[in-house]
Amino acid sequence: MNETTLFFCRTPLQSLIINKIIVSNSVKCHVIYRPNNDSKKHRYYFKQIHTENKTYIDHQPISFSHGLSTLIEWFIIPKKVRRARYTDLYISSIGDTIFSFFAARNQHASINLFDDGVFNLNQKYFNNWIKHTRWTDRFLRFVMRGESSLKTMQRIIHHYTIYPKHLSFLNCQVTEIKDLFSNLNSVRLSNPNNSKNKIRILLGSAYVPTKDVSETMMVASRNIAHDSIVNSNKFDVFIPHPANKNQSFKYPDSLKEIFKKSPIDLMIAEDLVMAINDAGYKVTVYGFISSSLINISNNFQTVSFALDELMLKDAELYLVPLGVKVLKKF
């Protein structure tokens, strides 16, 4: 095995960032894709990663033991990949236990971080995640001699970000990745006759209870307000949140012929928005507070709906600095 660089991937967004880094730096590498759920989208984006040297680990959920699932997935990785020595390690989900095994076994490797959505925009959340590892993962790292997330963070020498460079709070070299959702080998649409047509796209959200009591109390009211906006018929295209199983992708008849050629059920929202843009439409994107809306804010006119006071505060923290217009809906 000759690859000296290892990328660790968990989501479609991460795979797109990896592609940018590989192409921009002509990196000879191996990519491990360990999906965080069993969505078919993972396989679709795994196939588009720009290297033949890649390993896909099928999601192995075991309800009674997260640690056992992790251990099984570790041994699914080919032995030659597990035992190889790397000069550079790239990670987005820095708290991943399997990555900790690679980090511990490659003490002299350089650690490079790339973005994982809004997680990389809030220093407080980032640091809390690093410091608080579930006990099963701590035990597994002890048994398998994995590295702590805190030590891994201290080893980071480079941060690749899809957001404005100045928003990175890490004390290391920072590189801003531009045009993430263009010039990739993903499905693109083409219909130049629509170049003057405007289209309004709404990105849906799914609100679920959290550990924050005040936020959990707002879930019901948020869903009511959310659904009212979704059903308002003020938008041409609706892209539902993957976690919301009660809603489906909606688009006008003018896009039907175009979307017949596209695996829209496998494409993430960011790629779908870019695909509609590439079909010749002038796009305005509406949404709530989501990674998808933030990720495309540099490329399109974006508007966020704040459904309560807490959402407004988050919007002012995450969205306003990126140029997203925020509308109060309470």
C-alpha positions in Angstrom: 0.0 0.0 0.0 1.6 3.3 -1.2 -0.9 5.9 -0.1 0.5 8.1 2.7 -2.5 10.3 3.2 -5.7 9.0 4.9 -9.1 10.8 4.7 -11.9 9.8 7.1 -15.4 10.6 5.8 -18.8 10.3 7.4 -21.3 12.4 5.3 -22.0 13.4 1.7 -20.9 17.0 2.5 -17.6 15.7 3.8 -17.1 13.7 0.6 -17.5 16.9 -1.5 -14.9 18.7 0.6 -12.5 15.7 0.3 -12.9 15.9 -3.4 -11.9 19.6 -3.4 -8.8 18.9 -1.3 -7.8 15.9 -3.4 -8.1 17.8 -6.7 -6.6 21.1 -5.4 -3.5 19.4 -3.9 -3.1 16.4 -6.2 -3.1 14.2 -3.1 -2.4 10.5 -3.4 -4.6 9.0 -0.7 -6.9 6.4 0.7 -10.4 7.4 1.8 -12.4 5.6 4.4 -16.2 6.4 4.3 -17.9 5.4 7.5 -21.6 6.6 7.1 -23.3 7.9 10.2 -26.6 6.2 9.1 -28.0 3.8 6.5 -29.1 6.4 4.0 -28.6 5.4 0.3 -27.2 8.9 -0.3 -23.9 7.7 1.3 -23.2 5.2 -1.4 -24.0 7.7 -4.1 -21.5 10.2 -2.9 -18.9 7.5 -2.0 -18.8 6.5 -5.7 -18.0 10.1 -6.6 -14.9 10.4 -4.5 -12.0 11.1 -6.8 -9.8 8.1 -6.0 -9.9 4.4 -6.6 -8.3 3.9 -3.2 -11.3 4.0 -1.0 -13.1 1.8 1.5 -16.8 1.9 2.4 -17.9 0.6 5.8 -21.5 -0.5 5.9 -23.4 1.0 8.8 -23.6 -1.6 11.6 -26.2 -0.3 14.1 -26.5 -2.4 17.3 -29.1 -0.8 19.5 -27.8 -2.1 22.8 -24.1 -1.4 22.2 -22.6 1.5 20.3 -19.2 0.4 21.3 -19.7 -3.1 19.8 -20.9 -1.5 16.5 -17.7 0.6 16.4 -15.5 -2.4 17.1 -17.2 -4.4 14.3 -16.7 -1.5 11.8 -13.1 -1.2 12.8 -12.4 -4.8 11.8 -14.3 -4.4 8.6 -11.6 -2.1 7.4 -9.0 -4.1 5.4 -6.0 -5.0 7.5 -3.6 -3.4 5.1 -5.4 -0.1 5.6 -5.5 -0.4 9.3 -1.8 -1.3 9.6 -0.5 1.2 7.0 1.4 4.2 8.3 0.4 7.7 7.1 2.1 11.1 7.0 -1.2 13.0 6.9 -4.6 12.3 8.4 -7.7 14.3 7.4 -10.8 14.3 9.6 -14.0 16.3 9.9 -15.9 14.3 12.7 -13.0 14.8 15.1 -14.6 12.9 17.9 -14.9 9.7 15.9 -13.6 6.7 17.8 -12.3 4.7 14.9 -10.4 7.7 13.7 -8.8 7.8 17.2 -7.3 4.4 16.5 -5.6 5.7 13.4 -4.4 8.9 15.2 -2.9 6.8 18.0 -1.1 4.5 15.5 0.2 7.4 13.5 1.7 9.7 16.2 4.0 11.4 13.7 1.3 12.2 11.1 0.0 15.7 10.6 -3.6 16.1 11.6 -5.7 18.2 9.2 -9.3 19.3 10.0 -12.0 20.0 7.5 -15.5 21.4 8.2 -18.5 19.4 9.5 -21.3 22.0 8.9 -22.2 24.5 11.7 -20.2 22.5 14.2 -17.1 24.4 13.0 -18.7 27.8 13.5 -19.3 27.7 17.3 -16.2 27.4 19.4 -18.2 26.6 22.5 -20.0 23.6 21.0 -16.8 22.4 19.4 -14.8 22.5 22.6 -17.7 20.8 24.6 -17.8 18.0 22.0 -14.1 17.5 22.3 -14.2 17.3 26.1 -17.3 15.1 26.6 -16.8 11.6 25.2 -19.4 9.0 26.1 -18.1 6.4 28.6 -18.4 3.5 26.2 -16.2 5.3 23.7 -13.6 6.2 26.4 -13.5 2.5 27.4 -13.1 1.3 23.9 -10.3 3.8 23.3 -8.6 2.5 26.4 -8.9 -1.1 25.3 -7.9 -0.4 21.7 -5.3 2.3 22.6 -7.1 5.0 20.8 -6.2 8.7 21.1 -8.3 11.2 23.0 -10.2 13.8 21.0 -8.5 16.6 23.0 -5.0 15.3 22.1 -6.1 15.0 18.4 -7.3 18.6 18.5 -4.0 19.7 19.8 -2.2 18.1 16.9 -4.2 19.9 14.2 -1.9 21.9 11.9 -4.3 22.9 9.1 -8.0 23.7 8.9 -9.8 23.6 5.5 -13.0 25.6 5.8 -16.0 26.2 3.5 -16.8 29.4 5.4 -15.1 32.7 5.5 -11.5 32.2 6.7 -11.8 34.6 9.6 -14.6 32.6 11.2 -12.1 29.7 12.0 -11.2 29.8 15.7 -8.4 27.2 15.6 -4.8 28.3 16.1 -3.4 26.8 12.9 -3.0 27.4 9.2 -6.4 28.0 7.5 -7.4 27.4 3.9 -10.8 28.6 2.6 -12.4 26.2 0.1 -14.4 28.0 -2.6 -17.0 26.9 -5.1 -17.6 23.6 -3.2 -20.8 22.7 -5.1 -19.5 23.4 -8.6 -17.1 21.7 -11.0 -17.7 18.3 -9.4 -18.6 15.0 -11.1 -22.1 15.0 -9.8 -25.3 15.2 -11.9 -25.8 18.6 -13.5 -28.8 19.9 -15.4 -28.8 21.9 -18.5 -31.6 24.0 -19.9 -30.3 27.4 -21.0 -33.8 28.5 -22.2 -34.7 29.1 -18.5 -31.8 31.6 -17.9 -34.2 34.4 -17.1 -36.6 32.5 -14.9 -36.6 33.1 -11.2 -37.2 30.2 -8.8 -37.7 30.1 -5.1 -36.5 27.1 -3.2 -37.5 26.2 0.4 -35.3 23.9 2.5 -37.3 22.1 5.2 -36.3 21.3 8.8 -37.1 18.7 11.3 -37.4 19.7 14.9 -36.9 17.1 17.6 -36.5 17.2 21.4 -33.1 18.1 22.7 -31.3 18.2 26.1 -32.1 22.0 26.1 -35.4 22.1 28.0 -36.3 25.6 26.7 -35.7 24.5 23.1 -37.6 21.2 23.6 -40.7 23.2 24.8 -40.6 25.1 21.5 -40.6 22.0 19.3 -44.4 21.7 18.9 -44.8 25.4 18.1 -41.9 25.3 15.7 -43.4 22.4 13.8 -46.7 24.2 13.4 -45.0 27.4 12.1 -42.7 25.3 9.9 -45.5 23.4 8.3 -47.5 26.6 7.8 -44.6 28.0 5.8 -44.1 24.8 3.8 -47.8 24.6 2.9 -48.1 28.3 2.0 -47.6 27.7 -1.8 -45.2 30.6 -1.9 -42.3 28.5 -3.1 -41.6 26.7 -6.4 -39.5 23.9 -5.0 -39.5 22.3 -1.5 -36.6 20.1 -0.4 -37.6 18.3 2.9 -35.1 17.6 5.7 -33.9 14.0 5.5 -35.1 13.4 9.1 -38.7 14.5 8.2 -40.4 11.3 6.9 -43.8 13.0 6.5 -42.8 15.4 3.7 -41.6 14.8 0.2 -39.7 16.7 -2.5 -41.9 19.0 -4.5 -41.1 20.8 -7.7 -43.1 22.4 -10.7 -43.9 20.7 -13.9 -41.3 22.8 -15.7 -38.6 20.7 -13.9 -40.1 17.3 -14.4 -38.3 16.4 -17.6 -35.0 17.7 -16.2 -35.3 15.8 -12.9 -36.1 12.5 -14.7 -32.4 12.5 -15.5 -31.3 13.1 -12.0 -31.2 10.9 -8.9 -32.9 13.5 -6.8 -33.6 11.0 -4.0 -29.9 10.5 -3.6 -28.7 14.1 -3.9 -28.2 16.4 -0.8 -30.0 19.7 -0.7 -26.8 21.7 -1.6 -26.3 19.7 -4.8 -29.9 19.9 -5.7 -29.9 23.7 -5.4 -26.8 24.0 -7.5 -28.3 21.6 -10.1 -31.4 23.8 -10.5 -29.1 26.8 -10.8 -27.1 25.0 -13.5 -30.3 24.4 -15.4 -30.4 28.2 -16.0 -32.7 29.4 -13.2 -32.0 32.4 -11.0 -32.3 30.9 -7.5 -33.3 32.3 -4.2 -33.1 29.9 -1.3 -35.3 30.0 1.8 -34.9 28.0 5.0 -34.7 27.9 8.7 -31.4 27.3 10.6 -29.6 24.4 8.9 -26.2 23.4 7.7 -27.5 23.3 4.2 -28.7 26.9 4.2 -25.4 28.0 5.7 -23.3 26.0 3.2 -24.8 27.6 0.2 -25.0 31.1 1.5 -21.9 32.1 -0.4 -23.3 31.1 -3.7 -26.9 32.3 -3.6 -29.3 34.8 -2.1 -30.5 33.2 1.1 -33.3 33.9 3.5 -33.8 32.3 6.9 -37.1 32.2 8.9 -36.8 32.6 12.7 -39.8 30.9 14.3 -39.1 32.1 17.9 -36.7 34.2 20.0 -34.2 31.4 20.4 -34.0 30.7 16.7 -33.5 34.5 16.1 -30.5 34.5 18.4 -29.0 31.5 16.7 -29.6 33.1 13.3 -27.9 36.3 14.4 -24.9 34.1 15.5 -24.6 31.7 12.5 -26.4 33.3 9.6 -26.1 37.1 9.7 -22.3 37.1 9.6 -22.5 35.1 6.3 -24.9 37.5 4.7 -28.1 35.6 5.2 -31.3 37.7 5.5 -33.3 36.8 8.6 -37.1 37.2 8.7 -39.0 37.0 12.0 -42.1 34.7 11.9 -43.3 35.1 15.5 
